[in-house]
Structures are given as structure tokens and as C-alpha cells.
Amino acid sequence: MNITRTFCWVGLMAFTHLALASYPDTKPYAVKTFPAKFINRLNVQIEGGGGSVFFVGTSKTANQISVEIYVENNHWQVPLSDEERAQRLNNFVVTVALDPVTPTALLARVAQTKADWREGLNISFRIVVPAAIDTYAKTSGGNVEFTDWQGGRHQAQTSGGNLQLNSFSGNLVGESSGGNINLDDSSGELTLRSSGGTIWLGSIRGNVDVVSGGGNLQGDIAWLDNHVAINTGSGNVQLRLPLKQGLDLDLRGRKVSIPLTNFVGESSTERVLGRLNGGGVRVQVDGGSSGTIQIAR
């Protein structure tokens, strides 16, 4: 394995809930650290295998970023010997370094030089950061997860893995081509795109913009700032909203259900359009011609 050594490594947590179950006692293959004061952005790319990316926030008084690298068999239940791991790593280039284009950014990248599933690896990063830092993360099939993360702007994209946010605050654009999206105790400007996976929003505060290619959405939004816009294509929506707030409602689907008190507008089985409690925050939910919409307090 070729690991570029001009760097600032960072420590990342270990996987979404599924991945954590697969790595209960795994030690990192390598760990590097870098002074946090020089870094304001993390660029993470995993271009081969099923490796994941885990961003973990820590005390703002900490003065370094740590990057942990985990190297495991692509067949999760079959452990590798040190010799087998070293041999398979010859098919990958792992780089952790200051980005040559943007010196204040840290680049962590996995590139597979030989595509052979029989000799594959899942190479994951766990990155621990002490302050609000912008991030960009892209994986081929692994998960992207944020835990205890405060502030910054973030872009996360996975071709088949899940996107998970735990105790997150910031601006996020997240996209999964086939996996699920799960947000818990999160706030900020949240823009989510899914080709068909399930979306769960747990205890959300802020603005939410969701487009799904057909998957279902379940959620609990505790407080709204300016807007909620949800389009599931044909998926079902079960959503708990703060219905004591002033809301401008625009709901449509095969069947729409919502308790309406102090409402002015039009309401039918398939459409609700009007003002709740005098109006205010814009709430648009579209389940298409076949999705059902259930809104509760």
C-alpha cells in the first residue's frame, strides 16, 4: 500500500450502526494526527471497495485532527491474516495528505488500482475533529456518518451506502443512490436526495429539503425555521410536525391525513392547501399519485 506521508491524518468513528456491529473490537491499521489549526476542510474519497467514512466531533479545546484507517476483508465475516492484508493492499493506493490544490484542506483518499472482488478490501476512515470544519465525502458503496458534529458546510455522496447523522448541526447536502438516510437529533439547513432508500428524520430542527425517487419517509420535526419541502415521487410520508406553529400548508398525495384546527383554506382527501394558525413557515409535501401522507402533532 502506498500511503502519502505529507499529511494531517484524522480520527474517524467506526461505521454506521451496521458497520459498528461488524467492527466491535477492530483496531485501526494506521493512525496519523495533524495540528487542527492548519485545516479548515476535509476532502474524503473512497473510489474502490465498500469502505465507509466516519466523521466524529470532539472537544473544541483539542488541538489536533486524527485519522484512523481500517482495512478489512470485503467479505465481512472472514478475517484476513496480516500477510493476506498486505498482499491485497498492493491493489490500492491510500493517500492522507494536505490537498495539493487547497493546502488548508486535508485529503483522505482510497483508489483501487486492480478491480478483483476475490482480492477486495473495505478501507474505511474514522476522522475525529475538534472544531467546525467543512467536509466533502464520497464513497463507492460504503456509509457516511457524522456524530457529535457542530457547524460547517458539508456534502456527502454514496453510491449505495447509508447516510447517518447523530447529534449534528450544520448545513448538509446529502445524497444516496440506493442506501437509506437516517438523521437523529440534527439541525440546520438539511438537503437530502435518495434514489429509493428509506428516509428517517428524528428530532429535526431547521429547514428540510428532501427529494426521493420512491422510498418512504418517516420523521419528527420539532421546530421549523423557514420551510420544509418533501417530494417522495411515489413513497409514503409519516411526519410529525409542530402544528401549533403558523404554517402555510401545501400537501398532496393519493390520501392526505392531518388534524386541522384554526385552518383557513381548502382540504380534501388528496389535497390540503391553506394557512394553519394564521400561516408562516412553508410546508410542502408531495407524495405523487400513489404515496399517502399522514401528518400528526
C-alpha positions in Angstrom: 0.0 0.0 0.0 1.2 3.5 -0.9 0.4 6.0 1.9 1.4 9.5 1.1 3.2 11.0 4.1 2.9 14.8 3.7 -0.1 14.9 5.9 -2.5 15.6 8.6 -4.4 12.4 9.5 -7.7 12.5 11.2 -9.6 10.1 13.5 -13.0 8.9 12.5 -15.5 6.8 14.2 -16.3 3.3 13.2 -19.2 2.9 10.9 -22.9 3.3 10.9 -24.9 1.0 13.1 -24.5 -1.9 10.8 -20.8 -1.3 10.5 -20.3 -0.9 14.2 -21.8 -4.3 14.7 -19.2 -5.7 12.2 -16.3 -3.9 14.0 -16.8 -4.3 17.7 -13.1 -4.8 18.6 -11.2 -3.8 15.4 -8.1 -1.7 15.9 -7.1 0.7 13.2 -4.5 -0.4 10.6 -2.8 3.0 10.9 -3.4 6.3 12.8 -2.0 9.8 12.0 -2.5 13.2 13.5 -2.2 16.8 12.3 -2.4 20.2 14.0 -6.0 21.3 13.7 -5.2 25.0 13.3 -4.0 24.4 9.8 -7.1 22.6 8.5 -10.5 24.1 7.6 -11.8 21.4 5.2 -11.8 17.6 4.8 -11.9 16.0 1.4 -12.6 12.3 1.6 -13.0 9.9 -1.3 -13.2 6.2 -1.4 -13.2 5.1 -5.0 -12.9 1.3 -4.7 -14.3 -1.3 -2.4 -17.0 -0.8 0.2 -15.2 1.3 2.8 -17.0 3.9 4.9 -16.3 7.4 6.2 -17.0 8.4 9.8 -16.7 12.0 11.0 -16.6 12.5 14.8 -16.6 15.8 16.6 -14.7 16.2 19.8 -13.9 18.9 22.4 -13.2 22.3 20.8 -10.2 22.6 23.1 -8.5 19.7 21.4 -5.7 20.8 19.2 -5.3 18.0 16.6 -7.2 16.1 14.0 -6.7 12.3 13.9 -7.3 9.9 11.0 -7.7 6.2 11.6 -7.6 3.8 8.7 -9.4 0.5 9.0 -8.5 -2.3 6.5 -10.9 -5.3 6.4 -11.8 -8.1 4.1 -14.7 -7.2 1.7 -16.3 -10.4 2.9 -17.1 -9.1 6.4 -17.3 -12.4 8.2 -13.9 -13.7 7.0 -10.9 -12.3 8.8 -7.6 -11.7 7.0 -4.2 -12.7 8.1 -1.5 -9.9 8.2 0.1 -11.5 5.1 -3.2 -11.6 3.1 -4.0 -8.0 4.1 -0.6 -6.8 3.0 -0.9 -8.6 -0.3 -4.3 -7.2 -1.1 -3.2 -3.7 -0.2 -0.9 -3.8 -3.3 -4.1 -3.3 -5.3 -4.9 0.0 -3.6 -3.4 3.5 -3.2 -4.3 5.2 0.1 -3.4 8.9 0.5 -3.7 11.0 3.6 -2.1 14.4 2.9 -2.6 18.1 2.6 -4.5 18.7 -0.6 -2.1 19.9 -3.3 -4.8 22.2 -4.7 -6.0 23.6 -1.4 -3.2 23.4 1.2 -5.7 24.2 4.1 -7.7 21.1 3.2 -6.9 17.5 4.3 -7.2 14.9 1.6 -8.0 11.3 2.5 -8.5 9.0 -0.5 -8.6 5.4 -1.4 -8.1 4.4 -5.1 -8.3 0.8 -6.3 -5.7 0.0 -9.0 -6.8 -3.6 -9.7 -10.5 -4.5 -9.7 -10.8 -8.1 -8.4 -13.6 -8.9 -6.0 -11.8 -12.0 -4.8 -8.9 -9.8 -3.6 -11.0 -6.9 -2.4 -10.8 -4.8 0.7 -13.0 -2.4 2.6 -10.8 0.5 3.6 -12.5 3.0 5.9 -11.6 6.3 7.5 -12.6 7.4 11.0 -11.8 11.1 11.4 -12.0 12.9 14.7 -12.1 16.7 14.5 -12.1 19.3 17.4 -13.9 22.2 15.7 -16.4 23.1 12.9 -14.7 22.1 9.7 -16.3 21.9 6.2 -16.3 18.4 4.7 -16.8 16.6 1.3 -17.2 12.8 1.4 -17.8 10.4 -1.5 -17.9 6.6 -1.3 -18.5 3.8 -3.8 -20.7 1.7 -1.6 -19.8 2.4 2.0 -21.6 4.5 4.5 -21.0 8.2 5.5 -21.7 9.1 9.1 -21.4 12.2 11.3 -21.5 12.1 15.1 -21.4 15.0 17.6 -20.7 17.4 14.8 -21.3 21.2 15.2 -21.2 23.7 12.4 -19.7 23.9 8.9 -20.9 23.1 5.4 -21.0 19.5 4.2 -21.5 17.5 1.1 -21.9 13.7 1.3 -22.5 11.3 -1.5 -22.6 7.5 -1.6 -23.4 5.2 -4.5 -25.0 2.5 -2.4 -24.3 3.0 1.3 -26.3 4.7 4.0 -26.1 8.3 5.3 -26.3 8.7 9.1 -26.3 11.9 11.2 -26.2 11.7 15.0 -26.3 15.0 17.1 -25.4 17.0 14.0 -25.6 20.8 13.4 -24.7 22.5 10.2 -25.5 22.8 6.5 -25.7 19.5 4.7 -26.3 18.3 1.1 -26.5 14.5 1.3 -27.2 12.0 -1.4 -27.5 8.2 -1.5 -28.1 6.4 -4.8 -29.5 3.3 -3.1 -29.0 3.3 0.6 -31.1 4.7 3.5 -30.8 8.2 5.1 -31.1 8.5 8.8 -30.9 11.7 10.8 -31.2 11.8 14.5 -31.1 14.9 16.7 -30.0 17.1 13.8 -30.4 20.8 12.9 -29.5 23.3 10.3 -30.0 23.5 6.5 -30.6 19.9 5.5 -30.9 18.9 1.9 -31.3 15.2 1.1 -31.5 13.2 -2.1 -32.3 9.5 -2.3 -32.9 7.3 -5.4 -35.2 5.0 -3.5 -34.0 4.2 0.1 -36.0 4.9 3.2 -35.5 8.3 4.9 -35.9 8.7 8.7 -35.8 12.2 10.3 -35.7 12.0 14.1 -35.9 15.2 16.3 -35.1 17.6 13.5 -34.9 21.4 13.9 -34.3 23.8 11.0 -35.0 23.7 7.3 -35.5 20.4 5.4 -35.5 19.8 1.6 -36.0 16.2 0.6 -36.3 14.5 -2.8 -36.8 10.7 -3.0 -37.1 8.6 -6.1 -39.8 6.4 -4.5 -38.7 5.5 -1.0 -40.8 6.1 2.1 -40.2 8.9 4.7 -40.8 8.9 8.4 -39.9 11.8 10.6 -40.3 14.0 13.6 -39.6 17.7 13.1 -39.5 19.5 16.4 -39.2 23.1 15.1 -39.4 24.8 11.7 -37.3 27.8 10.7 -38.4 28.8 7.2 -39.5 25.8 5.1 -40.0 22.1 4.7 -40.1 20.7 1.2 -40.6 16.9 0.7 -41.2 15.1 -2.6 -41.2 11.3 -2.4 -42.2 10.6 -6.1 -44.5 7.8 -5.0 -43.4 6.9 -1.5 -45.4 7.3 1.7 -44.9 10.0 4.3 -45.5 9.7 8.0 -44.5 13.0 9.6 -44.9 14.6 13.0 -44.9 18.4 12.8 -45.2 21.3 15.3 -48.8 22.1 14.3 -49.0 24.9 16.9 -46.7 27.0 14.7 -48.0 29.2 12.0 -47.7 27.1 8.8 -48.5 27.6 5.1 -49.6 24.1 4.1 -49.4 22.5 0.6 -49.9 18.8 0.9 -50.8 16.4 -1.9 -50.9 12.6 -2.4 -53.2 9.6 -3.0 -54.5 10.2 0.5 -53.7 13.1 2.9 -54.5 13.0 6.6 -53.8 15.9 9.0 -55.5 17.3 12.1 -56.7 20.8 11.2 -57.5 23.4 13.9 -57.6 27.1 13.2 -57.2 26.4 9.5 -58.2 28.6 6.5 -58.1 27.1 3.0 -59.1 24.0 1.1 -59.0 20.5 2.3 -59.8 17.2 0.6 -58.8 13.6 0.7 -56.0 14.2 -1.8 -55.0 17.9 -1.1 -54.6 20.3 1.7 -53.8 23.9 0.8 -54.1 26.9 3.2 -52.9 28.6 6.3 -52.7 27.0 9.8 -52.7 29.3 12.8 -52.5 32.3 10.5 -49.8 31.0 8.3 -46.0 31.3 8.4 -43.5 28.6 7.7 -43.9 27.0 4.3 -44.6 23.2 4.4 -44.8 21.4 1.0 -45.2 17.6 1.0 -45.8 15.8 -2.3 -46.4 12.0 -2.4 -47.2 11.9 -6.1 -50.2 9.9 -7.4 -49.7 6.8 -5.2 -48.0 8.0 -2.0 -50.0 8.6 1.2 -49.3 11.4 3.6 -50.0 11.2 7.3 -49.2 14.3 9.4 -49.5 14.3 13.2 -48.7 16.6 16.1 
